Every structure is written in structure tokens, then in C-alpha cells.
Amino acid sequence: MKNKIQFTLILLVVFVGCICAQTQTNYDTLSVGKIKQIISYKGNQNAPLILFLHGGPGSSRMNQAEKFSNKLQDHFLVVQWDQREAGKTLALNTSSVPITLELMENDTYELIKLLLKKFNKKKIFLVGESWGTILGFKMAEKHPELLSAYIAFSPVIDQSKSEQILLDKLKADAKEKGNATAEKELNTVKIPFKNSDQIYYSRKWMFSYDGQPFADKDTIAVKQYLKTWSDTWLPTWNKAITQNLFKELPSVKCPVYFFIGKKDLQTNFSIAEKYFEILKAPKKKIFLFEDAGHSVLTEKSEEVQKIIIEEILKANN
């Protein structure tokens, strides 16, 4: 349940290895942003470098990485990174300063430079998922010369609008069904979220709408997790969702690829489609999955890897 809530905050949220020369996942501790941060890497060290920026914020993908990178490892050196206050990095040390959006952006840039030096590469394929796309778009905007391509899964484009669309949909559904409890709880929700209770009610009824209601026995644990999460991340998240890429980032100077599930209510798929249409880039392409939701990276991992290898790598190598 904890992983389910983590990967769903975007707010997110929230195997078999290949038979090839690289069979072991390597871990390394790097000094990034004045704390120790953990990366894992696996694959062909003579191949292009690809870095995944996980969602959440605060939700490591490292333990699930084989599911969406086992095929990539034949063609890339695949790097996972547990951002500060997430996963193995959090287990090693907490952030020495309060979390801010600028801090996370600086961490990302610093890590990319360290990876390029460590593995003797000039450029990197950068992948962002959900919250990770916020950081990824910043890299595409400010440091396109370091990116072979930027690949965005379930991209955060205008999240304030996305959250409002979701809230309006859930309220309308509750009214239509005569669900007085849902109406009462959803009427307390404001965008941006003011506290963890508002996040809880939004996600509780979103999951219910999607046919995956929270079990009553999990209510206390879910609320406690969200309270802890909010204490660390809510101010940063609320600043991030005020960004509107339609206005702030109409063009980038590196190739850009979108992967979108058309059942995604969290980072609304229609907003991403509209932004893709106006975005100017040297190369761009969008991949739509009719029967996938917010977790398109893992829901469609086989198809996704095939596209990255056969289309994106070939076009930008």
C-alpha cells in the first residue's frame, strides 16, 4: 500500500534480468548537493548512458528497475538514482537543508555532470517519470547540450489545471452517484493542496473512481504516510505545480519524446497532448497508449523499451 500511495502522489507514484555481458547491478555513492546520494548502474558500459529520474517526489524506482530496463541493458548503460529523501539515499542520510525545487534541479544537473565524467560520455539520454519530468524539463531547458534526447513519461505540464480537472470529475461522479460522503470530503479539497488530508481525499476518490478503492484497514497507514510525506515535500510540490510549460517552455533545443497513457487522470493526458502539439524541438514524437494510465512506464514496459531501442536510440545515436 505504501508503494501504491508513493507512486500515486503525482501528485505521482508508485524481474528478470537480460542474458548479456552485464548480469550484476552495481551501486555507487556520490557526493551530490553536499550529501551522499546513491546510484545503481547496469548494462553495457561502452554503450550510451541513460538516466532515469523517478517520480513521487520521494519514491524510489530502483527496486523495480529490472521490469522497465532489462531489455535496455543490452543497448545502454542504465542508471537509476535515488534522489535525496528517497530510497537508498534517504537510508544513508537525510537532506542537510530543507527541500526546494531549485535544490532538486541543482542535484539533477550536478549528478548528470558527475555521470558523464565517471563513464567518460559527452551526452546522456535522460528519462523523467511524473515528478521526474519536472526536473527533466529543467535540464532540457537549461542544459540541452548534455542531452542526446529527453524522454518524458506521464509528463507534468500544467499540474494545477490537471488537479482541478480531476477534482471536478470526481465531484461530478460523486454527485451523479449520490455519494454524500465523497461529495463532503471532496468539497474540502483545494488546489494547490493545503494539507495531507486534502491529498488523501483526492487520491482516495480517484482510486475509487478507477475501480481500485483503498481498503478500510489501510486508512490509518495511508494517512500517516501522507502526513509524513507532506511535511517534507508539500511546499516543493506546490511550487512545482504552479509551473505552466505552455507559457514557460514553448521550445527546447534537444530531441523530446512523450509517453502517455490515455487513462492517466493524475497528469492529465489531454494536457500533455496539447502541450506536445505546440512544443518546438529539433525532433519530437509522442507515443500514446490507449489502455494505460499514469504508470505507463511499468504497465507497458516491453513496448516502451522496444520503442526506446528501435526508434529513439537509432534516431539520436
MARLO-132054 format. One line per 5 residues: their letters; for each residue x, z, y of C-alpha. Coordinates in nm, 2 decimals, padded with zeros to 4 digits. Example, Ala and Ser with C-alpha at 12.3 -4.5 7.8 and 13.67 -1.06 7.14 Angstrom:
AS) 01.23:00.78:-00.45 ~ 01.37:00.71:-00.11
//
This chain:
MKNKI) 00.00:00.00:00.00 ~ 00.29:00.08:00.24 ~ 00.43:-00.27:00.19 ~ 00.09:-00.42:00.24 ~ 00.05:-00.25:00.57
QFTLI) 00.40:-00.32:00.68 ~ 00.37:-00.69:00.62 ~ 00.03:-00.70:00.79 ~ 00.12:-00.54:01.12 ~ 00.16:-00.87:01.28
LLVVF) 00.10:-00.75:01.41 ~ 00.26:-00.87:01.09 ~ 00.37:-00.75:00.74 ~ 00.42:-00.72:00.41 ~ 01.21:-01.25:-00.92
VGCIC) 01.40:-01.48:-01.07 ~ 01.75:-01.60:-00.95 ~ 01.87:-01.95:-00.99 ~ 02.12:-02.05:-01.26 ~ 02.41:-02.16:-01.04
AQTQT) 02.76:-02.05:-00.94 ~ 02.63:-01.76:-00.73 ~ 02.45:-01.50:-00.95 ~ 02.52:-01.19:-00.76 ~ 02.38:-01.07:-00.43
NYDTL) 02.65:-00.94:-00.20 ~ 02.59:-00.67:00.06 ~ 02.79:-00.61:00.37 ~ 02.77:-00.35:00.66 ~ 02.83:-00.50:01.00
SVGKI) 02.86:-00.33:01.34 ~ 02.58:-00.48:01.54 ~ 02.44:-00.33:01.86 ~ 02.66:-00.02:01.83 ~ 02.52:00.08:01.49
KQIIS) 02.58:-00.02:01.13 ~ 02.34:-00.29:01.01 ~ 02.31:-00.43:00.66 ~ 02.30:-00.79:00.54 ~ 02.28:-00.94:00.20
YKGNQ) 02.40:-01.29:00.11 ~ 02.38:-01.51:-00.19 ~ 02.43:-01.87:-00.26 ~ 02.69:-02.14:-00.21 ~ 02.95:-02.03:00.05
NAPLI) 03.06:-02.39:00.10 ~ 02.70:-02.49:00.19 ~ 02.52:-02.45:00.53 ~ 02.42:-02.10:00.64 ~ 02.06:-01.99:00.66
LFLHG) 01.95:-01.66:00.81 ~ 01.60:-01.51:00.76 ~ 01.45:-01.29:01.04 ~ 01.19:-01.06:00.87 ~ 00.86:-00.96:01.01
GPGSS) 00.70:-00.63:01.09 ~ 00.86:-00.53:01.30 ~ 01.02:-00.28:01.08 ~ 00.95:-00.45:00.74 ~ 01.25:-00.55:00.53
RMNQA) 01.22:-00.86:00.31 ~ 01.55:-00.80:00.13 ~ 01.39:-00.68:-00.20 ~ 01.16:-00.98:-00.22 ~ 01.42:-01.24:-00.11
EKFSN) 01.46:-01.40:-00.46 ~ 01.09:-01.51:-00.45 ~ 01.14:-01.73:-00.15 ~ 01.51:-01.82:-00.17 ~ 01.60:-01.87:-00.54
KLQDH) 01.60:-02.25:-00.50 ~ 01.76:-02.24:-00.16 ~ 02.07:-02.07:-00.30 ~ 02.18:-02.40:-00.46 ~ 02.19:-02.56:-00.12
FLVVQ) 02.26:-02.28:00.13 ~ 02.44:-01.95:00.17 ~ 02.12:-01.74:00.22 ~ 02.15:-01.43:00.44 ~ 01.89:-01.16:00.47
WDQRE) 01.92:-00.90:00.74 ~ 01.75:-00.56:00.76 ~ 01.70:-00.51:01.14 ~ 01.75:-00.17:01.30 ~ 01.48:00.08:01.19
AGKTL) 01.41:-00.12:00.88 ~ 01.51:-00.11:00.51 ~ 01.87:-00.05:00.42 ~ 01.98:-00.04:00.78 ~ 01.74:00.25:00.85
ALNTS) 01.85:00.43:00.54 ~ 02.21:00.41:00.67 ~ 02.15:00.51:01.03 ~ 01.88:00.52:01.29 ~ 01.89:00.34:01.62
SVPIT) 02.12:00.52:01.87 ~ 01.89:00.41:02.16 ~ 01.52:00.35:02.20 ~ 01.40:00.02:02.06 ~ 01.33:-00.25:02.32
LELME) 01.26:-00.62:02.29 ~ 01.59:-00.70:02.47 ~ 01.78:-00.48:02.23 ~ 01.64:-00.67:01.93 ~ 01.72:-01.00:02.09
NDTYE) 02.07:-00.89:02.16 ~ 02.11:-00.77:01.80 ~ 02.00:-01.11:01.67 ~ 02.24:-01.30:01.89 ~ 02.53:-01.07:01.80
LIKLL) 02.46:-01.10:01.43 ~ 02.44:-01.48:01.44 ~ 02.79:-01.49:01.61 ~ 02.93:-01.25:01.35 ~ 02.79:-01.45:01.06
LKKFN) 02.93:-01.78:01.20 ~ 03.27:-01.62:01.23 ~ 03.25:-01.44:00.89 ~ 03.16:-01.75:00.70 ~ 03.35:-02.00:00.92
KKKIF) 03.05:-02.20:01.02 ~ 02.97:-02.37:01.35 ~ 02.59:-02.36:01.32 ~ 02.32:-02.18:01.13 ~ 01.97:-02.26:01.00
LVGES) 01.75:-01.99:01.15 ~ 01.42:-01.88:00.99 ~ 01.18:-01.65:01.15 ~ 00.87:-01.50:00.99 ~ 00.59:-01.34:01.20
WGTIL) 00.76:-01.08:01.42 ~ 01.09:-01.25:01.33 ~ 00.97:-01.57:01.51 ~ 00.97:-01.38:01.84 ~ 01.34:-01.33:01.80
GFKMA) 01.39:-01.68:01.66 ~ 01.22:-01.85:01.96 ~ 01.45:-01.65:02.19 ~ 01.75:-01.79:02.00 ~ 01.61:-02.14:02.02
EKHPE) 01.56:-02.10:02.39 ~ 01.89:-01.94:02.49 ~ 02.14:-02.05:02.22 ~ 02.02:-02.38:02.07 ~ 02.38:-02.50:02.03
LLSAY) 02.42:-02.24:01.75 ~ 02.12:-02.36:01.55 ~ 02.11:-02.66:01.31 ~ 01.73:-02.60:01.31 ~ 01.48:-02.33:01.38
IAFSP) 01.21:-02.28:01.12 ~ 00.91:-02.06:01.21 ~ 00.67:-01.91:00.96 ~ 00.34:-01.78:01.09 ~ 00.47:-01.80:01.45
VIDQS) 00.38:-01.56:01.72 ~ 00.29:-01.78:02.02 ~ 00.03:-01.60:02.23 ~ -00.04:-01.29:02.03 ~ -00.27:-01.12:02.29
KSEQI) -00.51:-01.42:02.26 ~ -00.47:-01.42:01.88 ~ -00.55:-01.05:01.85 ~ -00.86:-01.10:02.08 ~ -00.98:-01.39:01.87
LLDKL) -00.95:-01.17:01.56 ~ -01.13:-00.88:01.72 ~ -01.41:-01.09:01.84 ~ -01.45:-01.25:01.50 ~ -01.46:-00.91:01.33
KADAK) -01.71:-00.77:01.57 ~ -01.94:-01.07:01.53 ~ -01.91:-01.03:01.15 ~ -02.00:-00.66:01.17 ~ -02.30:-00.73:01.38
EKGNA) -02.42:-01.01:01.16 ~ -02.39:-00.78:00.85 ~ -02.55:-00.48:01.03 ~ -02.24:-00.28:00.96 ~ -02.27:00.01:01.21
TAEKE) -01.95:00.18:01.10 ~ -01.75:-00.14:01.16 ~ -01.91:-00.20:01.50 ~ -01.84:00.16:01.61 ~ -01.48:00.15:01.50
LNTVK) -01.40:-00.20:01.63 ~ -01.55:-00.11:01.97 ~ -01.27:00.14:02.02 ~ -01.00:-00.13:01.98 ~ -00.83:-00.26:02.29
IPFKN) -00.58:-00.54:02.32 ~ -00.30:-00.45:02.35 ~ -00.33:-00.16:02.11 ~ -00.31:00.17:02.28 ~ -00.25:00.38:01.96
SDQIY) -00.22:00.37:01.59 ~ -00.60:00.44:01.53 ~ -00.68:00.11:01.71 ~ -00.43:-00.07:01.48 ~ -00.58:00.09:01.18
YSRKW) -00.94:-00.02:01.27 ~ -00.83:-00.37:01.34 ~ -00.64:-00.41:01.02 ~ -00.89:-00.22:00.81 ~ -01.17:-00.46:00.90
MFSYD) -00.95:-00.76:00.89 ~ -00.86:-00.68:00.53 ~ -01.23:-00.61:00.45 ~ -01.33:-00.95:00.61 ~ -01.06:-01.12:00.39
GQPFA) -01.20:-00.95:00.07 ~ -00.92:-00.70:00.03 ~ -01.06:-00.37:00.16 ~ -00.84:-00.06:00.18 ~ -00.91:00.19:-00.10
DKDTI) -01.06:00.52:00.04 ~ -00.78:00.71:-00.14 ~ -00.52:00.53:00.07 ~ -00.67:00.61:00.41 ~ -00.46:00.91:00.49
AVKQY) -00.14:00.75:00.39 ~ -00.21:00.43:00.58 ~ -00.30:00.62:00.90 ~ 00.02:00.83:00.87 ~ 00.23:00.52:00.82
LKTWS) 00.08:00.35:01.12 ~ 00.13:00.67:01.33 ~ 00.50:00.68:01.24 ~ 00.53:00.30:01.30 ~ 00.37:00.33:01.64
DTWLP) 00.60:00.60:01.76 ~ 00.89:00.36:01.71 ~ 00.75:00.01:01.76 ~ 00.43:00.00:01.95 ~ 00.58:-00.02:02.31
TWNKA) 00.81:-00.30:02.20 ~ 00.54:-00.48:02.01 ~ 00.30:-00.46:02.31 ~ 00.56:-00.61:02.53 ~ 00.63:-00.89:02.29
ITQNL) 00.26:-00.98:02.27 ~ 00.24:-01.03:02.64 ~ 00.46:-01.34:02.60 ~ 00.28:-01.67:02.61 ~ 00.50:-01.96:02.49
FKELP) 00.27:-02.22:02.62 ~ 00.39:-02.11:02.97 ~ 00.73:-01.96:02.89 ~ 00.88:-02.20:02.64 ~ 00.74:-02.56:02.67
SVKCP) 01.06:-02.71:02.53 ~ 01.37:-02.63:02.32 ~ 01.69:-02.82:02.26 ~ 01.71:-02.78:01.88 ~ 01.50:-02.91:01.59
VYFFI) 01.19:-02.70:01.52 ~ 00.97:-02.67:01.22 ~ 00.65:-02.48:01.18 ~ 00.50:-02.35:00.85 ~ 00.14:-02.23:00.90
GKKDL) -00.13:-02.10:00.67 ~ -00.47:-02.22:00.78 ~ -00.63:-01.89:00.67 ~ -00.40:-01.69:00.90 ~ -00.60:-01.46:01.12
QTNFS) -00.31:-01.24:01.23 ~ -00.11:-01.50:01.41 ~ -00.39:-01.74:01.46 ~ -00.32:-02.08:01.30 ~ -00.51:-02.27:01.57
IAEKY) -00.30:-02.13:01.85 ~ 00.02:-02.23:01.66 ~ -00.11:-02.58:01.60 ~ -00.20:-02.63:01.97 ~ 00.14:-02.50:02.08
FEILK) 00.32:-02.73:01.84 ~ 00.14:-03.02:02.00 ~ 00.28:-02.95:02.34 ~ 00.63:-02.83:02.24 ~ 00.91:-03.07:02.32
APKKK) 01.21:-03.07:02.09 ~ 01.47:-03.32:01.96 ~ 01.29:-03.31:01.63 ~ 00.98:-03.13:01.52 ~ 00.74:-03.12:01.23
IFLFE) 00.45:-02.89:01.13 ~ 00.36:-02.81:00.77 ~ 00.00:-02.68:00.71 ~ -00.12:-02.51:00.40 ~ -00.50:-02.51:00.37
DAGHS) -00.52:-02.22:00.12 ~ -00.25:-01.99:00.26 ~ -00.27:-01.70:00.51 ~ -00.03:-01.50:00.71 ~ 00.22:-01.47:00.41
VLTEK) 00.27:-01.84:00.37 ~ 00.64:-01.78:00.31 ~ 00.57:-01.60:-00.02 ~ 00.23:-01.75:-00.10 ~ 00.38:-02.10:-00.11
SEEVQ) 00.74:-02.01:-00.18 ~ 00.80:-02.31:-00.42 ~ 00.66:-02.57:-00.19 ~ 00.83:-02.41:00.11 ~ 01.18:-02.42:-00.05
KIIIE) 01.13:-02.78:-00.16 ~ 01.04:-02.88:00.20 ~ 01.34:-02.70:00.35 ~ 01.58:-02.86:00.10 ~ 01.44:-03.21:00.08
EILKA) 01.33:-03.26:00.44 ~ 01.48:-03.01:00.68 ~ 01.83:-02.98:00.54 ~ 01.86:-03.36:00.48 ~ 01.75:-03.43:00.84
NN) 01.98:-03.18:01.00 ~ 02.30:-03.16:00.79
//
